[in-house]
Amino acid sequence: IAQDLTFDEGIPWQPFSEERVGALAGQTVFIDFTAEWCLTCKANEAGILETRVVRQAMADLSVVPLKADWTRRDPVITEWMRRFQRSGVPFYVVLPANADAAPIVLPEVITTDSVINALKTAVAL
């Protein structure tokens, strides 16, 4: 599915759900846990995630991007954050294609390099 995504104009975010994560088993997945009211989330999306270099890395590495919108405090998203000992957004996690590999949790304060390095690490696992 990743090869069918176009990153030219922006990240082709897909909505997060347990079912979607399950359907993407065997592919590298980047999940952006965010909310409309989260100013740090918006700054990270505009200043880092939606940059050409990060979009190109996602495309080159065949990463599937999911957006977990916590604006209304969705209980499934809340449970996912709890699994990773997180209580709020922003929160970013990369699920490697290799199901035996541990998810890669990024810090709240991300950089272009930290995102790209996490993606590359996930693909290499």
MDTraj code that builds the backbone (N, CA, C; nanometers):
import mdtraj as md
import numpy as np

residues = "ILE ALA GLN ASP LEU THR PHE ASP GLU GLY ILE PRO TRP GLN PRO PHE SER GLU GLU ARG VAL GLY ALA LEU ALA GLY GLN THR VAL PHE ILE ASP PHE THR ALA GLU TRP CYS LEU THR CYS LYS ALA ASN GLU ALA GLY ILE LEU GLU THR ARG VAL VAL ARG GLN ALA MET ALA ASP LEU SER VAL VAL PRO LEU LYS ALA ASP TRP THR ARG ARG ASP PRO VAL ILE THR GLU TRP MET ARG ARG PHE GLN ARG SER GLY VAL PRO PHE TYR VAL VAL LEU PRO ALA ASN ALA ASP ALA ALA PRO ILE VAL LEU PRO GLU VAL ILE THR THR ASP SER VAL ILE ASN ALA LEU LYS THR ALA VAL ALA LEU".split()
xyz = np.array([
    [0.0825, -0.1206, 0.0000],
    [0.0000, 0.0000, 0.0000],
    [0.0861, 0.1259, 0.0000],
    [0.2025, 0.1211, 0.0671],
    [0.2874, 0.2400, 0.0759],
    [0.3269, 0.2912, -0.0613],
    [0.3519, 0.1996, -0.1541],
    [0.3933, 0.2421, -0.2875],
    [0.2824, 0.3146, -0.3628],
    [0.1583, 0.3021, -0.3167],
    [0.0457, 0.3702, -0.3806],
    [0.0240, 0.5116, -0.3271],
    [0.0974, 0.5501, -0.2253],
    [0.0790, 0.6812, -0.1632],
    [0.1625, 0.7865, -0.2349],
    [0.1084, 0.9078, -0.2438],
    [0.1790, 1.0196, -0.3060],
    [0.2126, 1.1230, -0.2000],
    [0.3413, 1.1552, -0.1884],
    [0.3891, 1.2490, -0.0871],
    [0.4257, 1.3846, -0.1469],
    [0.3924, 1.4082, -0.2743],
    [0.4362, 1.5288, -0.3441],
    [0.3877, 1.6588, -0.2796],
    [0.2607, 1.6656, -0.2479],
    [0.2015, 1.7902, -0.1976],
    [0.1874, 1.7937, -0.0464],
    [0.2081, 1.6821, 0.0171],
    [0.1924, 1.6725, 0.1616],
    [0.1908, 1.5267, 0.2015],
    [0.1909, 1.5020, 0.3294],
    [0.1862, 1.3646, 0.3769],
    [0.0438, 1.3110, 0.3573],
    [0.0303, 1.1950, 0.2938],
    [-0.1029, 1.1371, 0.2718],
    [-0.1522, 1.0633, 0.3968],
    [-0.1838, 1.1415, 0.4987],
    [-0.2252, 1.0846, 0.6268],
    [-0.3473, 0.9962, 0.6083],
    [-0.3468, 0.8833, 0.6771],
    [-0.4617, 0.7956, 0.6833],
    [-0.5092, 0.7947, 0.8279],
    [-0.6388, 0.7777, 0.8497],
    [-0.6883, 0.7782, 0.9865],
    [-0.6412, 0.6549, 1.0633],
    [-0.6021, 0.6794, 1.1873],
    [-0.5571, 0.5730, 1.2772],
    [-0.6760, 0.4923, 1.3291],
    [-0.6584, 0.3614, 1.3331],
    [-0.7510, 0.2728, 1.4035],
    [-0.6764, 0.1429, 1.4298],
    [-0.7249, 0.0668, 1.5264],
    [-0.6653, -0.0639, 1.5556],
    [-0.6687, -0.1511, 1.4308],
    [-0.7807, -0.1460, 1.3596],
    [-0.7971, -0.2275, 1.2394],
    [-0.6950, -0.1881, 1.1321],
    [-0.6733, -0.0579, 1.1176],
    [-0.5785, -0.0099, 1.0165],
    [-0.4372, -0.0549, 1.0507],
    [-0.3991, -0.0438, 1.1765],
    [-0.2657, -0.0884, 1.2180],
    [-0.2504, -0.2375, 1.1885],
    [-0.3527, -0.3156, 1.2207],
    [-0.3485, -0.4589, 1.1934],
    [-0.3364, -0.4890, 1.0452],
    [-0.4083, -0.4136, 0.9631],
    [-0.4058, -0.4354, 0.8184],
    [-0.2708, -0.3991, 0.7582],
    [-0.1954, -0.3148, 0.8269],
    [-0.0656, -0.2704, 0.7762],
    [0.0503, -0.3551, 0.8289],
    [0.0214, -0.4670, 0.8931],
    [0.1267, -0.5561, 0.9429],
    [0.2203, -0.5889, 0.8269],
    [0.3500, -0.5835, 0.8545],
    [0.4484, -0.6107, 0.7513],
    [0.4956, -0.4864, 0.6782],
    [0.4420, -0.3710, 0.7170],
    [0.4857, -0.2438, 0.6594],
    [0.5299, -0.1505, 0.7719],
    [0.6206, -0.0610, 0.7398],
    [0.6642, 0.0384, 0.8377],
    [0.5566, 0.1466, 0.8465],
    [0.5160, 0.1791, 0.9693],
    [0.4073, 0.2741, 0.9918],
    [0.4556, 0.3850, 1.0861],
    [0.4275, 0.5102, 1.0489],
    [0.4552, 0.6259, 1.1352],
    [0.3214, 0.6748, 1.1875],
    [0.3070, 0.6816, 1.3204],
    [0.1813, 0.7301, 1.3789],
    [0.2056, 0.8638, 1.4481],
    [0.1277, 0.9625, 1.4071],
    [0.1302, 1.0962, 1.4654],
    [0.0082, 1.1083, 1.5559],
    [0.0318, 1.1036, 1.6874],
    [-0.0756, 1.1254, 1.7851],
    [-0.0824, 1.2753, 1.8068],
    [-0.1946, 1.3363, 1.7714],
    [-0.2062, 1.4811, 1.7679],
    [-0.3456, 1.5241, 1.8101],
    [-0.3677, 1.6551, 1.8199],
    [-0.4999, 1.7095, 1.8501],
    [-0.5081, 1.8509, 1.7922],
    [-0.6276, 1.8902, 1.7549],
    [-0.6478, 2.0229, 1.6961],
    [-0.6033, 2.1344, 1.7902],
    [-0.6178, 2.1150, 1.9215],
    [-0.5852, 2.2192, 2.0181],
    [-0.4381, 2.2187, 2.0596],
    [-0.3590, 2.1269, 2.0061],
    [-0.2187, 2.1118, 2.0461],
    [-0.1281, 2.1983, 1.9589],
    [-0.0807, 2.3091, 2.0145],
    [0.0025, 2.4014, 1.9378],
    [0.1386, 2.3413, 1.9037],
    [0.1959, 2.2640, 1.9944],
    [0.3240, 2.1989, 1.9667],
    [0.3080, 2.0992, 1.8524],
    [0.1957, 2.0274, 1.8516],
    [0.1681, 1.9330, 1.7429],
    [0.1658, 2.0057, 1.6091],
    [0.0941, 2.1159, 1.6056],
    [0.0807, 2.1923, 1.4806],
    [0.2165, 2.2447, 1.4351],
    [0.2972, 2.2935, 1.5290],
    [0.4301, 2.3440, 1.4943],
    [0.5184, 2.2317, 1.4401],
    [0.5140, 2.1143, 1.5034],
    [0.5932, 2.0006, 1.4555],
    [0.5474, 1.9543, 1.3178],
    [0.4163, 1.9536, 1.2961],
    [0.3639, 1.9106, 1.1666],
    [0.4097, 2.0069, 1.0571],
    [0.3953, 2.1357, 1.0811],
    [0.4295, 2.2351, 0.9788],
    [0.5806, 2.2487, 0.9601],
    [0.6538, 2.2491, 1.0698],
    [0.7969, 2.2789, 1.0625],
    [0.8876, 2.1596, 1.0397],
    [0.8363, 2.0386, 1.0640],
    [0.9211, 1.9200, 1.0511],
    [0.8557, 1.8124, 0.9662],
    [0.7402, 1.7634, 1.0078],
    [0.6802, 1.6492, 0.9391],
    [0.6424, 1.6803, 0.7951],
    [0.5853, 1.7958, 0.7701],
    [0.5382, 1.8288, 0.6351],
    [0.6470, 1.8918, 0.5476],
    [0.7722, 1.8861, 0.5908],
    [0.8795, 1.9393, 0.5064],
    [0.9080, 1.8414, 0.3934],
    [0.9634, 1.8930, 0.2856],
    [0.9929, 1.8107, 0.1685],
    [1.0861, 1.6951, 0.2037],
    [1.1867, 1.7214, 0.2859],
    [1.2861, 1.6178, 0.3165],
    [1.2254, 1.5014, 0.3964],
    [1.1360, 1.5308, 0.4906],
    [1.0715, 1.4241, 0.5678],
    [0.9716, 1.3496, 0.4803],
    [0.8941, 1.4228, 0.4016],
    [0.8003, 1.3563, 0.3091],
    [0.8745, 1.2643, 0.2133],
    [0.9871, 1.3122, 0.1623],
    [1.0651, 1.2316, 0.0683],
    [1.1203, 1.1067, 0.1370],
    [1.1650, 1.1200, 0.2618],
    [1.2149, 1.0033, 0.3358],
    [1.1034, 0.9012, 0.3562],
    [0.9849, 0.9484, 0.3917],
    [0.8715, 0.8564, 0.4075],
    [0.8418, 0.7846, 0.2765],
    [0.8427, 0.8581, 0.1667],
    [0.8155, 0.7980, 0.0358],
    [0.9247, 0.6975, -0.0008],
    [1.0510, 0.7381, 0.0134],
    [1.1634, 0.6517, -0.0246],
    [1.1675, 0.5232, 0.0576],
    [1.1265, 0.5324, 0.1846],
    [1.1327, 0.4174, 0.2754],
    [1.0011, 0.3399, 0.2804],
    [0.9043, 0.3790, 0.1978],
    [0.7727, 0.3126, 0.1920],
    [0.7034, 0.3083, 0.3286],
    [0.7013, 0.4227, 0.3945],
    [0.6366, 0.4355, 0.5253],
    [0.4905, 0.4738, 0.5049],
    [0.4018, 0.4118, 0.5808],
    [0.2598, 0.4468, 0.5769],
    [0.2316, 0.5388, 0.6964],
    [0.1865, 0.6624, 0.6705],
    [0.1603, 0.7578, 0.7789],
    [0.0151, 0.7516, 0.8284],
    [0.0001, 0.7355, 0.9588],
    [-0.1327, 0.7376, 1.0201],
    [-0.1424, 0.8558, 1.1149],
    [-0.2600, 0.9176, 1.1192],
    [-0.2839, 1.0290, 1.2113],
    [-0.3852, 0.9844, 1.3151],
    [-0.3417, 0.9854, 1.4413],
    [-0.4275, 0.9504, 1.5540],
    [-0.4763, 1.0808, 1.6164],
    [-0.5974, 1.1205, 1.5810],
    [-0.6529, 1.2495, 1.6250],
    [-0.7169, 1.2352, 1.7625],
    [-0.6508, 1.2960, 1.8617],
    [-0.6938, 1.2866, 2.0015],
    [-0.7734, 1.4111, 2.0438],
    [-0.8225, 1.4877, 1.9470],
    [-0.8943, 1.6122, 1.9771],
    [-1.0090, 1.5881, 2.0740],
    [-1.0815, 1.4778, 2.0550],
    [-1.1959, 1.4463, 2.1422],
    [-1.1628, 1.3366, 2.2429],
    [-1.0340, 1.3182, 2.2684],
    [-0.9862, 1.2210, 2.3701],
    [-1.0385, 1.0796, 2.3444],
    [-1.0243, 1.0362, 2.2214],
    [-1.0668, 0.9027, 2.1802],
    [-1.0066, 0.7965, 2.2736],
    [-1.0904, 0.7057, 2.3298],
    [-1.0405, 0.6074, 2.4263],
    [-0.9409, 0.5070, 2.3675],
    [-0.9541, 0.4724, 2.2411],
    [-0.8578, 0.3793, 2.1795],
    [-0.7210, 0.4458, 2.1689],
    [-0.7193, 0.5715, 2.1291],
    [-0.5937, 0.6461, 2.1200],
    [-0.5345, 0.6654, 2.2597],
    [-0.6192, 0.6938, 2.3571],
    [-0.5726, 0.7089, 2.4953],
    [-0.5048, 0.5801, 2.5418],
    [-0.5626, 0.4663, 2.5111],
    [-0.5042, 0.3376, 2.5503],
    [-0.3695, 0.3148, 2.4817],
    [-0.3595, 0.3503, 2.3560],
    [-0.2307, 0.3379, 2.2863],
    [-0.1251, 0.4238, 2.3537],
    [-0.1603, 0.5463, 2.3907],
    [-0.0638, 0.6340, 2.4575],
    [-0.0232, 0.5751, 2.5932],
    [-0.1166, 0.5191, 2.6649],
    [-0.0856, 0.4559, 2.7943],
    [0.0137, 0.3409, 2.7779],
    [-0.0026, 0.2634, 2.6710],
    [0.0899, 0.1512, 2.6447],
    [0.2344, 0.1982, 2.6388],
    [0.2525, 0.3210, 2.5932],
    [0.3866, 0.3775, 2.5797],
    [0.4181, 0.4792, 2.6904],
    [0.3423, 0.4731, 2.7999],
    [0.3603, 0.5624, 2.9149],
    [0.3542, 0.7096, 2.8759],
    [0.2611, 0.7428, 2.7881],
    [0.2402, 0.8817, 2.7487],
    [0.1024, 0.9260, 2.7943],
    [0.0949, 1.0508, 2.8397],
    [-0.0337, 1.1006, 2.8886],
    [-0.0911, 1.2107, 2.8005],
    [-0.0178, 1.2494, 2.6974],
    [-0.0686, 1.3563, 2.6121],
    [0.0042, 1.3623, 2.4793],
    [-0.0342, 1.4608, 2.4007],
    [0.0240, 1.4818, 2.2684],
    [0.1107, 1.6071, 2.2718],
    [0.2084, 1.6184, 2.1838],
    [0.2387, 1.5307, 2.0713],
    [0.3066, 1.4013, 2.1160],
    [0.2826, 1.2989, 2.0365],
    [0.3434, 1.1685, 2.0577],
    [0.3602, 1.1042, 1.9216],
    [0.4782, 1.0515, 1.8976],
    [0.5100, 0.9923, 1.7675],
    [0.5701, 0.8547, 1.7889],
    [0.5246, 0.7578, 1.7102],
    [0.5796, 0.6226, 1.7196],
    [0.5915, 0.5641, 1.5791],
    [0.7003, 0.4905, 1.5590],
    [0.7225, 0.4214, 1.4320],
    [0.7120, 0.2719, 1.4597],
    [0.6235, 0.2057, 1.3857],
    [0.6078, 0.0615, 1.3974],
    [0.6868, -0.0031, 1.2842],
    [0.7937, -0.0763, 1.3175],
    [0.8725, -0.1408, 1.2113],
    [0.7917, -0.2476, 1.1380],
    [0.8267, -0.2708, 1.0123],
    [0.7613, -0.3750, 0.9341],
    [0.7830, -0.5120, 0.9981],
    [0.8990, -0.5309, 1.0592],
    [0.9322, -0.6548, 1.1283],
    [0.8537, -0.6592, 1.2594],
    [0.7558, -0.7479, 1.2666],
    [0.6675, -0.7551, 1.3840],
    [0.7415, -0.7911, 1.5120],
    [0.8586, -0.8521, 1.5001],
    [0.9363, -0.8879, 1.6191],
    [1.0154, -0.7708, 1.6753],
    [1.0290, -0.6641, 1.5988],
    [1.1052, -0.5474, 1.6421],
    [1.0174, -0.4562, 1.7279],
    [1.0789, -0.3947, 1.8268],
    [1.0064, -0.3034, 1.9157],
    [0.9724, -0.1734, 1.8432],
    [0.8565, -0.1144, 1.8749],
    [0.8233, 0.0169, 1.8192],
    [0.9280, 0.1204, 1.8618],
    [0.9463, 0.2215, 1.7790],
    [1.0406, 0.3284, 1.8077],
    [0.9612, 0.4514, 1.8483],
    [0.9814, 0.4954, 1.9710],
    [0.9113, 0.6127, 2.0235],
    [1.0021, 0.7344, 2.0085],
    [0.9493, 0.8378, 1.9456],
    [1.0256, 0.9610, 1.9295],
    [0.9978, 1.0536, 2.0474],
    [1.0907, 1.1448, 2.0753],
    [1.0666, 1.2420, 2.1833],
    [0.9589, 1.3420, 2.1422],
    [0.9043, 1.4130, 2.2416],
    [0.8035, 1.5152, 2.2110],
    [0.8625, 1.6251, 2.1239],
    [0.9874, 1.6604, 2.1514],
    [1.0557, 1.7617, 2.0719],
    [1.1321, 1.6882, 1.9623],
    [1.0768, 1.6933, 1.8421],
    [1.1377, 1.6217, 1.7304],
    [1.2182, 1.7165, 1.6424],
    [1.3107, 1.6579, 1.5690],
    [1.3856, 1.7307, 1.4677],
    [1.3712, 1.6532, 1.3375],
    [1.4061, 1.7170, 1.2298],
    [1.4031, 1.6487, 1.1003],
    [1.4886, 1.5228, 1.1081],
    [1.6098, 1.5360, 1.1634],
    [1.7004, 1.4220, 1.1723],
    [1.6460, 1.3118, 1.2614],
    [1.5836, 1.3474, 1.3730],
    [1.5331, 1.2427, 1.4629],
    [1.4214, 1.1627, 1.3964],
    [1.3385, 1.2291, 1.3174],
    [1.2297, 1.1588, 1.2479],
    [1.2875, 1.0681, 1.1401],
    [1.3755, 1.1215, 1.0565],
    [1.4331, 1.0434, 0.9479],
    [1.5144, 0.9265, 1.0017],
    [1.5917, 0.9500, 1.1069],
    [1.6712, 0.8420, 1.1665],
    [1.5818, 0.7316, 1.2221],
    [1.4712, 0.7681, 1.2849],
    [1.3779, 0.6675, 1.3375],
    [1.3173, 0.5859, 1.2242],
    [1.2832, 0.6517, 1.1143],
    [1.2265, 0.5820, 0.9990],
    [1.3288, 0.4840, 0.9401],
    [1.4521, 0.5316, 0.9233],
    [1.5578, 0.4461, 0.8684],
    [1.5859, 0.3281, 0.9600],
    [1.5887, 0.3528, 1.0902],
    [1.6118, 0.2447, 1.1870],
    [1.5015, 0.1424, 1.1787],
    [1.3769, 0.1867, 1.1713],
    [1.2629, 0.0952, 1.1651],
    [1.2677, 0.0073, 1.0415],
    [1.3060, 0.0659, 0.9292],
    [1.3124, -0.0098, 0.8042],
    [1.4246, -0.1127, 0.8098],
    [1.5342, -0.0799, 0.8807],
    [1.6492, -0.1695, 0.8872],
    [1.6288, -0.2872, 0.9832],
    [1.5300, -0.2780, 1.0724],
    [1.5102, -0.3837, 1.1733],
    [1.4538, -0.5111, 1.1123],
])
top = md.Topology()
chain = top.add_chain()
for i, resn in enumerate(residues, 1):
    res = top.add_residue(resn, chain, resSeq=i)
    for name in ("N", "CA", "C"):
        top.add_atom(name, md.element.get_by_symbol(name[0]), res)
traj = md.Trajectory(xyz[None], top)
